[in-house]
Amino acid sequence: MIQFLGNIEAKIDAKGRVFVPAAFRKILQSSAQNTLILRKDLFQDCLVLYPVEVWEEEVAKLRSRLNRWDREQQALFRQFVVDAERLDIDTNGRILISKRYCQMVSIVSDVRFLGVDNTIEIWAKEGLEKTLIPADDFSSRIQALMNNDSQNG
């Protein structure tokens, strides 16, 4: 099972090239994953990199919940996959992110790669800070969630 962990700063060059952090490349290489799928996150202003096998699982899961013969559900599926793009890691360990994707999430030059379970998020450095929950609130929410889970289990 692929699992990424980390918060790593990087710079994107004027052409949209950025080095995939070495720690993440090592995980991808160990699982023979050199191709990634890029898409904008559904809820936040960040990009998400999916190893191909993870992407295929997500698409299959979504497809299994949708009726191919329902117009609205087909539109949902189409919209989910239409903004996905296949990226290959080059021999130098870089990926090329198109200007369109950078504009979607306000990436100019400084980015953060976040390992989030089986995906990698790419944030504009300043964009991530705006979304973080204050420490006290975060700890209270985790405590409530875990206590609620232990009471139900």
NUBA-644694 format. One record per residue (C-alpha): residue number from 1; residue in three letters; x, y, z. Coordinates in Angstrom, 3 decimals. Layout:
BEGIN
  vexfi  pase         x         y         z
    NUM   ALA         X         Y         Z
...
This chain:
BEGIN
  vexfi  pase         x         y         z
      1   MET     0.000     0.000     0.000
      2   ILE     1.316     3.424    -0.951
      3   GLN     1.436     6.023     1.805
      4   PHE     2.997     9.471     1.582
      5   LEU     3.920    11.552     4.605
      6   GLY     5.573    14.934     4.722
      7   ASN     5.327    18.684     4.174
      8   ILE     8.041    19.730     1.745
      9   GLU     8.646    23.139     0.171
     10   ALA     9.716    23.464    -3.459
     11   LYS     9.883    25.979    -6.279
     12   ILE     8.176    25.727    -9.632
     13   ASP    10.129    27.224   -12.531
     14   ALA     8.739    29.567   -15.196
     15   LYS     7.930    26.611   -17.470
     16   GLY     5.912    24.853   -14.736
     17   ARG     8.524    22.230   -13.883
     18   VAL     8.955    21.168   -10.284
     19   PHE    10.947    18.423    -8.609
     20   VAL     8.848    15.771    -6.916
     21   PRO    10.403    15.560    -3.432
     22   ALA    12.934    12.731    -3.152
     23   ALA    11.047    11.047    -0.296
     24   PHE     7.918    10.821    -2.470
     25   ARG     9.877     9.719    -5.571
     26   LYS    11.412     6.899    -3.553
     27   ILE     7.950     5.607    -2.593
     28   LEU     6.752     5.896    -6.190
     29   GLN     9.823     4.077    -7.537
     30   SER     9.477     1.270    -4.989
     31   SER     5.933     0.677    -6.226
     32   ALA     6.976     1.000    -9.897
     33   GLN     4.872     4.144   -10.320
     34   ASN     6.413     6.658   -12.721
     35   THR     3.134     8.041   -14.009
     36   LEU     0.849    10.204   -11.910
     37   ILE    -2.609    11.626   -12.437
     38   LEU    -3.056    15.322   -11.628
     39   ARG    -6.375    16.955   -10.845
     40   LYS    -7.626    19.918    -8.846
     41   ASP    -8.951    18.967    -5.432
     42   LEU   -12.741    18.909    -5.129
     43   PHE   -12.890    20.973    -1.930
     44   GLN    -9.679    22.998    -1.594
     45   ASP    -7.520    25.209    -3.809
     46   CYS    -4.775    22.665    -4.293
     47   LEU    -3.718    20.082    -6.840
     48   VAL    -3.719    16.363    -6.107
     49   LEU    -1.280    13.836    -7.539
     50   TYR    -2.571    10.283    -7.637
     51   PRO    -0.363     7.298    -8.390
     52   VAL    -2.076     5.577   -11.335
     53   GLU    -3.240     2.583    -9.292
     54   VAL    -4.796     4.888    -6.658
     55   TRP    -6.521     6.937    -9.386
     56   GLU    -7.915     3.788   -10.987
     57   GLU    -9.308     2.649    -7.612
     58   GLU   -10.941     6.049    -7.023
     59   VAL   -12.491     6.146   -10.499
     60   ALA   -13.773     2.577   -10.107
     61   LYS   -15.266     3.440    -6.709
     62   LEU   -17.013     6.493    -8.138
     63   ARG   -18.206     4.617   -11.222
     64   SER   -19.650     1.834    -9.035
     65   ARG   -21.895     4.381    -7.301
     66   LEU   -23.149     5.950   -10.509
     67   ASN   -25.624     4.823   -13.104
     68   ARG   -24.073     5.181   -16.551
     69   TRP   -27.567     5.612   -17.988
     70   ASP   -28.510     8.524   -15.722
     71   ARG   -27.768    11.868   -17.406
     72   GLU   -26.943    13.770   -14.195
     73   GLN   -24.741    11.004   -12.835
     74   GLN   -22.904    10.706   -16.141
     75   ALA   -22.306    14.478   -16.024
     76   LEU   -20.854    14.128   -12.503
     77   PHE   -18.499    11.401   -13.648
     78   ARG   -17.466    13.372   -16.710
     79   GLN   -16.719    16.465   -14.660
     80   PHE   -14.636    14.427   -12.232
     81   VAL   -12.425    12.937   -14.950
     82   VAL   -12.367    15.818   -17.459
     83   ASP    -9.823    17.828   -15.474
     84   ALA    -7.503    14.910   -14.846
     85   GLU    -4.165    14.852   -16.632
     86   ARG    -1.506    12.160   -16.893
     87   LEU     2.008    13.273   -15.851
     88   ASP     5.269    11.389   -16.146
     89   ILE     8.185    11.992   -13.827
     90   ASP    11.160    12.823   -16.057
     91   THR    14.657    11.388   -15.622
     92   ASN    15.580    14.355   -13.402
     93   GLY    12.661    13.701   -11.026
     94   ARG    10.492    16.573   -12.255
     95   ILE     6.911    16.889   -13.385
     96   LEU     5.485    19.554   -15.663
     97   ILE     2.373    21.306   -14.363
     98   SER     0.539    23.284   -17.018
     99   LYS    -0.187    26.970   -16.525
    100   ARG    -3.907    26.169   -16.464
    101   TYR    -3.516    24.065   -13.322
    102   CYS    -1.213    26.606   -11.678
    103   GLN    -3.782    29.343   -12.321
    104   MET    -6.611    27.209   -10.883
    105   VAL    -4.911    27.166    -7.478
    106   SER    -2.877    30.420    -7.604
    107   ILE     0.544    28.778    -7.804
    108   VAL     3.250    31.223    -8.863
    109   SER     6.592    29.849    -7.683
    110   ASP     6.690    28.604    -4.069
    111   VAL     4.753    25.404    -3.426
    112   ARG     4.323    22.822    -0.724
    113   PHE     4.033    19.123    -1.354
    114   LEU     1.949    17.395     1.301
    115   GLY     1.831    13.647     1.689
    116   VAL    -1.812    12.876     2.432
    117   ASP    -2.240     9.121     2.774
    118   ASN    -2.088     7.659    -0.752
    119   THR    -2.000    10.988    -2.607
    120   ILE     0.258    14.035    -2.788
    121   GLU    -1.239    17.519    -2.577
    122   ILE     0.479    20.522    -4.151
    123   TRP    -0.378    23.873    -2.574
    124   ALA     0.606    27.442    -3.258
    125   LYS     2.790    28.033    -0.197
    126   GLU     0.613    30.851     1.148
    127   GLY    -2.641    29.066     0.222
    128   LEU    -2.076    26.197     2.640
    129   GLU    -1.694    28.483     5.646
    130   LYS    -5.188    29.903     5.109
    131   THR    -6.835    26.482     5.357
    132   LEU    -5.187    25.161     8.516
    133   ILE    -7.321    24.855    11.637
    134   PRO    -5.928    26.677    14.706
    135   ALA    -4.047    24.234    16.980
    136   ASP    -6.488    24.353    19.942
    137   ASP    -9.505    23.890    17.696
    138   PHE    -7.764    21.072    15.834
    139   SER    -6.926    19.136    19.004
    140   SER   -10.493    19.576    20.315
    141   ARG   -11.969    18.285    17.051
    142   ILE    -9.665    15.257    16.957
    143   GLN   -10.452    14.482    20.576
    144   ALA   -14.213    14.705    19.943
    145   LEU   -13.946    12.575    16.821
    146   MET   -11.874     9.858    18.483
    147   ASN   -13.990     9.842    21.648
    148   ASN   -17.154     9.615    19.573
    149   ASP   -15.632     6.743    17.576
    150   SER   -14.639     4.801    20.700
    151   GLN   -18.147     5.222    22.166
    152   ASN   -19.727     3.889    18.980
    153   GLY   -17.301     0.990    18.570
